[in-house]
Structure formats: structure tokens, C-alpha cells
Amino acid sequence: MIRQAPKAENLIWDIILYMDMRVEKLHCFFIGILGGYLKIPNEGLATVRCTKVVRNVNLEKLRHNYLFPEIEARELEHLNKYPDANIIRLGIGDTTEPIPDIITSNMAEYARGLSTRKGYKGYGAEQGNKDLRKAIAESFYKDLGVKDAEVFVSDGAQCDISRLQLLLGSSVSVAVQDPNFPAYMDTSVIIGQAGDFLDDTLKYKNIEYMTCGPQNNFFPDLSTTSRTDIIFFCSPNNPTGHAASREQLTQLVDFARKNGSIIVYDSAYSVYITDDSPRSIYEIPGSRECAIEISSFSKIAGFTGVRLGWTVVPDELYYANKVPVINDFDRIVCTCFNGASRIVQAGGLACLSPDGFKAVMAVVDYYMENAKILVDTFTSLGLVVYGGVNAPYVWVHFPGSRSWDMFSEILKKTHIITVPGSGFGPGGEGFIRVAAFGRREHILEASARLTSVHLL
Ligand SMILES: Cc1ncc(COP(=O)(O)O)c(C=O)c1O
């Protein structure tokens, strides 16, 4: 229906007619009226076309713009003010180094083969290429009992988080770390697991927030954590950079088993671990009965734009009614996904060859050297810094300051983009996250700029 700019005499009738409309539809209506009264030309306001479809109420609940678009908007605003600013982006956490040639050559060769009678292939197995599933099980879960058939190859961890939410449905209760990677929280809201956002606590109702900060060594106090069906847990953690210790993860697994909960464990940064912290939840005894693990090639191999990840669902994981969870996940993958690109999976296989793995790990080491430079820089400013040892994220504390203020202060004084910690949940207030992805010269330049200014 096209809303026309109404004539004045029809206004009352129009109001009566549209009285029962929902807010959004009224919004369309009033925009139409406004256009008419202000004589705004038809293109634009007066011709807003509304359908009769009511917006998903769960999306209505989503409180903020997704964090990163908001940061982009602030960057644009900054550039409008300082058009010559040479911005250094240490915010969004996207990889910057080229993918090693050994990997792209494999993908190119596979792609070329698709143009030949012999090499052409159509749909693949929805769960992923058999060789790749085997290579993932052997490379990341050696001696941990993970079978090839329990590995589901995907187009990335974020997509798998959404597919897991589809699997779990709207009636499960959920716990998240606070601060947390926003995809867990936002997908919980979208699928209908969360209640309204509460302005006084800055939290959604019906979600258990597990505070993780320096005061508890970035691990929740489980003695005060309510039981939930699902526990999202990310280690090494984005944003704090903390890798949970074996003792902490043992506590988590014991807690989940005692409560009959399922842990959704995100190990997207496991290859960044430099100490003896577990790289997988399956290093913890008992976890096969209570944990799903999601992971990704994004930060292992610079595949953020190439798209490849995986999820492990162990055979021993059951619902309350004794149905194996893996059966349902298989169904979701077959119905809602149809498998990762064959070309990309060829790239994944190359990453896990001995030479390929050496090449991608050289890039990981490069980022971790960046992290060290950033940790040293902020430490030299007298700040307390976490992370940067087992993850490419540096978590800088500004006690008594607000995260968005520090984000703005740093941007204004140094033209460096960071991420305000509060964007990851109320537990991140007072922190900023600095990503160690970036070219070395930019990291060194950022370091020089930071040490030459006085931050609040
Ligand atoms: C903790 C965590 N999980 C998942 C993802 C998304 O990974 P992918 O690129 O595989 O979707 C990210 C990306 O930054 C992340 O930080």
C-alpha cells in the first residue's frame, strides 16, 4: 500500500482508520501526513511503502545497533570532523595479513578443476568433506576422542551460533559471560530466549549474566550462578583475551554436568594460546556428555572473508528425553545449510597440511608479536592490561572512566579505533578492547601515537 500525503479534510478519517495500527505502521502513516503538511516532495517521506507484515517481536527487543556498525558510524563522524585523519583500525578484530600462498593455490586449483569434466562436482555432503572432517578431528582433537563424524564443517562460527540457536529453540534458558562476544546474546534475543532489555541493569531479562573480570580471574563465581539449560562460554575469550585454565574449565564442566546443562564452547582463538591452558573443552573429562564446541578458520588462517568453520557435537550428548543432540544438529545442517563451499574446504584442507599449518601459524605468531607491542605500550602508560598472551585481544582497564568516553578520547587524540568494552555487556564497562590484527608498521605507529598523548 502506498501512503499518499493526505488532504486536511481527510485527516480525521485517516486517524480513525489507522487507530488500530501498530507503532511501526503508525510511523508510516504519520510520515505520510508530515510529508503532506510540510509539502515535502513525494519522493522520500510521502511515498513510504509499508506491507502489512508485523515485525518480529524479538527483533523489536534488540536494544542497540549491533556494536560494530555503531563503531563504523562513529568513525565516519570522526572523519567528517577530521577529513585528513590517518585512522588506524584496531577495533573490529578482522585479520589483515594475506593468506599464505600454499592455501590460496589449493583453492585456485580446485576452482579451476570445476571448469573441467573430470573436476566438476555439484553439491557436497552437507556435513562437510570427509577428508576435512578427518583432518579437523586429527589436528585439533588428537587423543581427545572426537570422531570425524562428530565434526560438522560450516561457513563460520557465527553462522553456526545461529544454527545452534535454531536447534535449541526459544524455550531454553541461557547464560553468557559478561562481557561476551555479542553474537550469543543477540541470537538469544532474536530466537526468543531473552526477555525485555532493562535500562536500569543494561541486561536482558531471563538471561543469566556471568560476570568475568579481574576480580574473579575472568571466571564466573559458579556458586552464585543460576542453573540454565545452555551456557555460552568462549575461551580464549573475546573480548577479554583470557584463556580459561584447566581448573576453571573443570569447574565449568562439573557445574554443567551437575545441572544437566549444555555448554556451547567457542574456541575460535585456540591456536593463539601460548601457555598450557586447554585448547578445547574436550580436554576436560566428562565434557563429551555436556559440551558442543564451535570453532573457525577465520582467525587461524585469515579466512574471515573466505568463510570456514566447524562445530563438534559428541555422540554422548543427549537431550532430557534420551534423543542424541547430534541427530538434530545433523537435521538442522541438512535443512538449513547444505554444506560449505567445496573451494573453501579445499583451502581448509591445505591449512591443515603440515606446510600449510606452519604457514598459518607464522601469521598467528606475527599477530601475537603485535599483541605484545600493544600490551607493552599500554602498560608503559601506567595502565593495567589483560589479555594479549593467549589471544590477539588486549583488554585495557580505565578504572573510573566509561568505555565509550575512552573510545572517543583515544579516537580524538590518536585517530585510533578501538572497541568500547561496554559494547560487550555491562561487565565490560571501564575497559576498551584493542585488537592485535594489523600490519606491524600500523601497530608501531599506534604505539608511538599512544605514548605521545595524555589519556584521561
Ligand atoms: C569468539 C568468536 N566467535 C566467533 C566469531 C565469528 O567467527 P566466524 O568468522 O567464523 O563467523 C568471532 C569473530 O570475531 C569471534 O570472535
Ligand as a Chemical Component Dictionary entry (heavy atoms), coordinates in Angstrom:
data_LIG
# 
_chem_comp.id                   LIG 
_chem_comp.type                 NON-POLYMER 
_chem_comp.pdbx_formal_charge   0 
_chem_comp.three_letter_code    LIG 
# 
loop_
_chem_comp_atom.comp_id 
_chem_comp_atom.atom_id 
_chem_comp_atom.alt_atom_id 
_chem_comp_atom.type_symbol 
_chem_comp_atom.charge 
_chem_comp_atom.model_Cartn_x 
_chem_comp_atom.model_Cartn_y 
_chem_comp_atom.model_Cartn_z 
_chem_comp_atom.pdbx_ordinal 
LIG C1 C1 C 0 34.613 -15.535 19.733 1  
LIG C2 C2 C 0 34.219 -15.505 18.307 2  
LIG N1 N1 N 0 33.436 -16.462 17.839 3  
LIG C3 C3 C 0 33.038 -16.466 16.572 4  
LIG C4 C4 C 0 33.434 -15.489 15.704 5  
LIG C5 C5 C 0 32.944 -15.499 14.293 6  
LIG O1 O1 O 0 33.733 -16.345 13.547 7  
LIG P1 P1 P 0 33.442 -16.607 12.011 8  
LIG O2 O2 O 0 34.215 -15.603 11.232 9  
LIG O3 O3 O 0 33.920 -17.995 11.806 10 
LIG O4 O4 O 0 31.978 -16.469 11.788 11 
LIG C6 C6 C 0 34.263 -14.475 16.139 12 
LIG C7 C7 C 0 34.686 -13.421 15.216 13 
LIG O5 O5 O 0 35.258 -12.435 15.543 14 
LIG C8 C8 C 0 34.649 -14.490 17.483 15 
LIG O6 O6 O 0 35.427 -13.518 17.967 16 
# 
loop_
_chem_comp_bond.comp_id 
_chem_comp_bond.atom_id_1 
_chem_comp_bond.atom_id_2 
_chem_comp_bond.value_order 
_chem_comp_bond.pdbx_ordinal 
LIG C1 C2 SING 1  
LIG C2 N1 SING 2  
LIG C2 C8 DOUB 3  
LIG N1 C3 DOUB 4  
LIG C3 C4 SING 5  
LIG C4 C5 SING 6  
LIG C4 C6 DOUB 7  
LIG C5 O1 SING 8  
LIG O1 P1 SING 9  
LIG P1 O2 DOUB 10 
LIG P1 O3 SING 11 
LIG P1 O4 SING 12 
LIG C6 C7 SING 13 
LIG C6 C8 SING 14 
LIG C7 O5 DOUB 15 
LIG C8 O6 SING 16 
# 
